[in-house]
Amino acid sequence: MQLSWYGSPSNAGNRQRGIDYYKSVKRFVLSIALAGLVALAGCNSTHPPRIGSPAPDFSITDSQRTVSLSQFRGKPVLLNFWASWCGPCIEETPSLVELQRQLGDKVTIIAVSEDADDGAYKQFIRDHNVNVVTVRDTGSLKANEVYGTFKFPETFVIDSNGKIVRKFIGATDWTSPDIVDYLKRL
């Protein structure tokens, strides 16, 4: 009578050791994953805002002005985080400028620059004829950190009640008919 490997008395011990090994690996991986989740939960007491939540207020003062999100309550806001050295931001800027021209005072565009260099920021504004509300964020607690941005450009659409209703990551054509219609309905 011939038995298969797992039925053989000499291999039964090997089989059990293999099962025990995989059980210990599984326990180890699960404990690492659980430890990671616990660490992440305690890492940051403030979380980036989510769609449907109130937009965190901020106040930014640069060499030219002070801008607070709360000063625009009552009307929709496009909150755009960008930088002059960011290729997708350069690509997106003309459509933001055109959107502001098309919608006028129905929507406020706030463009928050993450530029460290004031000269580069001002040159970008001049070169691209930026006619939206702009401010350079140089504070110790940056607005983009409060919003949890991680890539530029990143844009939040905030309704007239101050609630975040959409988020765009990367360059967007703000003059596309779908986006313009959406913003007109806010």
C-alpha positions, 0 to 999 in steps of 0.5 A, spaced: 500 500 500 502 506 497 500 513 501 501 520 499 506 524 502 501 527 507 499 520 509 506 518 510 508 517 517 514 520 516 512 526 512 506 528 517 511 532 522 513 536 516 506 537 514 505 540 521 511 544 522 509 547 515 502 549 518 505 551 524 510 556 520 504 559 516 500 560 522 506 564 525 507 568 519 500 570 519 499 572 526 506 576 525 503 580 519 496 581 522 500 584 528 504 588 524 498 591 520 494 592 527 500 596 530 500 600 523 493 602 524 494 604 531 500 608 530 496 611 524 490 613 528 494 616 533 499 620 529 495 626 527 489 629 531 487 633 525 484 630 519 484 633 512 477 635 510 472 630 506 467 631 501 461 633 505 464 636 511 465 644 513 471 647 509 476 649 515 477 656 515 484 660 514 487 666 514 493 668 510 497 674 510 503 675 505 506 682 503 500 684 499 494 682 503 490 678 508 485 673 505 481 669 510 476 663 507 471 666 511 470 673 508 467 669 502 462 665 505 455 666 502 458 664 495 461 658 492 469 658 492 474 654 488 480 654 493 486 652 489 493 650 491 499 651 486 506 653 485 510 657 480 515 651 479 509 646 478 508 644 471 501 642 471 499 648 475 502 652 469 498 648 464 492 649 469 492 657 470 489 660 463 483 656 464 482 658 472 483 665 469 478 664 464 473 661 468 473 667 473 472 671 467 466 667 465 463 666 472 464 673 474 462 674 481 458 668 482 464 664 484 470 666 487 477 663 486 482 663 491 489 661 489 494 659 494 501 659 492 506 655 496 512 658 493 517 660 498 520 665 493 516 672 493 519 674 486 517 668 483 510 668 485 509 675 483 513 674 476 508 668 475 502 672 477 504 678 472 506 673 466 500 669 466 495 675 467 492 672 473 486 676 475 483 671 481 484 672 488 491 670 490 496 669 496 502 666 498 502 662 504 508 663 508 506 661 515 508 656 519 501 652 519 500 652 512 493 652 509 495 646 504 497 642 510 490 643 514 487 641 507 491 635 507 494 637 500 499 632 497 500 634 490 499 641 486 495 643 483 489 641 488 483 644 488 477 644 493 470 646 491 466 649 497 459 651 496 456 657 499 454 654 506 462 653 507 461 645 505 466 642 501 463 639 495 468 636 490 476 636 490 480 635 484 487 633 484 492 635 478 491 640 472 484 641 470 480 644 464 476 649 468 473 651 462 470 645 460 462 645 459 461 640 465 465 644 470 462 651 468 455 648 468 456 645 475 459 651 478 453 655 475 449 651 479 452 651 486 
